[in-house]
Amino acid sequence: KIDGLSASLRYENGKFVQGLTRGDGYEGEDVTANLITIDDIPKTLLGGNVPRVVEVRGEVYMTKEDFSDLNEARIEVQETLFANPRNAAAGGLRQLDPKITALRQLHFFAYGWGEILATDRETEHGFPIGETLVEARERLNDFGFNLTQPSCVHSELAKLASYYEDVVVRRGSFPFELDGIVYKVNCLNWQKRLGASNRSPRWAIAHKFPAERCATVIREIRLQIGRTGALTPVAELVPVVIGGVVVSRATLHN
């Protein structure tokens, strides 16, 4: 579960024609010009037998290294620092000037799809990009997309739990921020039969990582006065980084 910004890419006859943010799930923001600047997004789908229309869904993100370089550059020109890679990626994708987006060194992982209209050589029924999620991922990779990695396929809950624990231990070694893993039903026909609720598919569920913890020092406790006159103690902390966010204050209302 990459900590980035969702985007949807529409291809017609293999050509990238439009890119949108997820928005509220019904209507997103057109960021086509900015998405074109991302090298990981193929402007023309590779391989043969490409669908007449295919919508590829994925995540725009920034690596930890690129995020560090970006903040160092902002320090030199005395600009406000970004709190975490996700905020930097989101801000970069929504720039009015695509040249600024290009300087952010954004990346893209493909993980799913929406509308698909098959080629003349494929039936309009079934699943033109495979019958399982594994096959569909391979097809997306053949189109020229990078995929979310690592991944695994297991039918035993114990093995899935073991995989989750392994990723938790190794999460700091990945070049990008992630906050969990997602379990998905592999059979696409089963996915279709399971359907979705108003908010999410019934064939996928996220398993988030435990909240990160670290120790710091309380420098001072101040009283904050609310608009109703309520007093709330607030701790001024020696700044620490947790989950890519610098924390220097914490309310003690609890």
N, C-alpha and C positions, 0 to 999 in steps of 0.2 A: 504494500500500500504506500505508493510514493507520495510524499508531501509536496504536491505541486498544484497546478491549475488545470482543470479539465478543459479539453478542446475537442471539437468535432470538425472533421475535414471531409468535404464533399468532392468526389471525383466523378467526372463524366467522360466516358470513352477514354479513361486512363489519365485524364488531365485534371490537376488540382484547380478547382474553380471557386471554392468558397470555404472559409474557416470561421467558426463561431466559438465563443465561450459557452459554457453550460447555462449561465444565467440562472433563471428560476426553474429550469427544467422544461419550460415551454418556449421561452424566448431568450436568446442570448445576444451577445454583442458581436457584430461583424468585425473581425480582426484579421481578415484575409491578407492584407498588405504586410502586417507584422509577422504572420505565420510563414510567409514566403521567405523571410530572412533566416529561418531556422534550417540549418543544414540537414538535420535528421529527418525532415519532412520531404519526401520525394515529390518533385513537381510533376513527374510523369511516373505512373506505376510500372514496375518492371514485370517481365515475364509475359507469357502468352495467356490467352483465354481470360482476359481481364473483364470483369462485369461492366455492363454499359453504365451503370450508376452504382457507386458504393460509398457509403458514409463510414469513415474510419474514426473511431473514438480513442482518445488517449490522454496522456498527461504531459503538460509543459512544465519543465522543472529546471533548476539551476544546480550544478554540482557544488559541493562544499568548497572546492578549490577556487572555482570561478566566483563564488560568493565572497570569499576572503579577498580575492584580488579586487573585486568591485568596491568593497568597503575601504580597502587601502587607498584606492584611487580617489574615493570621496573624501578621505581624511586630508589628502594633499591639497584639495581645492576647498576644504572647510565646508563640505556639504553634510547634511544629516545622514547618519548611517542607517542602513536597513537592519531591522531586527532579526530577520531570518531569511533563508533562501527562498521560501515560498512567497514572502512579501515582495522580494526583489523580482522574482519571476512574474508575479501578477502585475506589478507595476510596469515591468518591461513589455509585457504583452499588450498592455492597454495604452501604450504611448501613441500620441498623435503623429509623431515622426518615426517611420519605420527604421530610419538610420540609427536612432537611439536604441531601438529594439535589437538591431543587429549587434550593437556594442555590448549587449548584456550576455552574450554567449549562452543563449537558451538551448535546451535540448527537448526531445520528444520521445516518449514511449507509447507504442500502440498496445491497447489491451482489449479492444472490442470493436463492435460495428453496429450500425443502425440499418438504414434502408439499403437494400441490395436488389438490383434488377439485373438478371443474368444476361449473358451473351446469347447470341443466336444458337450457339452450340450447347447451351445448358438449359435445362428445364427451369421454368419459373417457379416450380414447386420444390419443396425440400430446402436444402441449404447449399447454395452455389459455392460456398468456400469451405465445405467439409461437413462431416456429420458429428464430429466431436470438437470440443474446445481445443484440444491438442492439434487437430488437423487445421482448424481455423487459424490458430496462432502461426502455424507453419506457412499457411497461405499468406498471412499478413507479412511475414518475414520475407517471403518470395516477392511480394510487391515492393519491397525495399525498406520496410519499417524495422526499427529496433524494437525489441520486446522487453517487457518487464522481466527482469531476472534477479535472482534465481527463481525457478519454479519446479514443482514436482507433481507427480500423479500418484495418489494412494487411495485404496479403498478401505483401509483399516484406520479407525479413529486413533488408535495408539500411535501409528506411524505419523499421522497428521500432527498429533500433539508433540511428538518428538521433533518434527520438522520446525514447528513453531518455536519450541524452546531453543533449537539450534540457531534460528535467525535472531532471536532475542539476544543471545550471547554475542553474535557477530554483527549486530546492527551498527556499531560504531565503525566497522571496517568498510562499509559501503561508501562509495564516492558521493552519494546523495542522501538526503534525509528521508527516512521512512518511519511510519508510526504504527505499523501492523502488517498483517497478511490478510489475504482475502481467499476464503474457500468458495469454490464454484463447482457446480455439477458439470461433469465432463460431457455427457451426452446432450447434444443440442436439441434433440427431439424431446428429451425430458425437461430441458429448460423451457421449451415452448409450452409443454403441458402444465408445468408448474406456474407459469405466468408471473405476474407482478402485482404488488399492492399499489396503493396510490403513491407511495414514496420510494419503494425499492423492489428489486426482483426477489422472488421467493427461492431462487436457485443460487443465490450468492449471499455470503455474510462476512462481515469484516471482524477480525479478531485483533483488537488493538493491543499494543504493548503496554506494560505497566508504566505509570507516570514516572518520569525521571526524578531522582532525588539527589541533593547534594547539601553539604554543610557550609555555612557562612557565619559571619559575626554581626550581631545587632549593634550598630553604632549609637543609635539614639531612638527613643520612642516619643513621637509627637502626638498631640491630640488634634484631630481633625473635626471641625465643627460643620455639621450638615445644615441644610436650609431650614430644618425644623428645630435646630438647636441641639440635636443629638451629638454626643461626643463619641468619636471612634478613634481608638489608639492605632497608630500606624508606625511600623518599624522601619527605620532607615537602615539599610543593610550594606555591607561590603558587597559590591556588585558581583554576581555570579551568572554564568551562562547555563541555562537549562532548556534543552530542546531547541537550541538555536536562538533563544530569547534572553536578553540581558535583564536580570531581575535585580532591582536596587531598592524596592519598597514592597512591603507586604502588610495588608490590613490585619489587625489582631482582634477583630470584632468577635471572633469565635472563641 
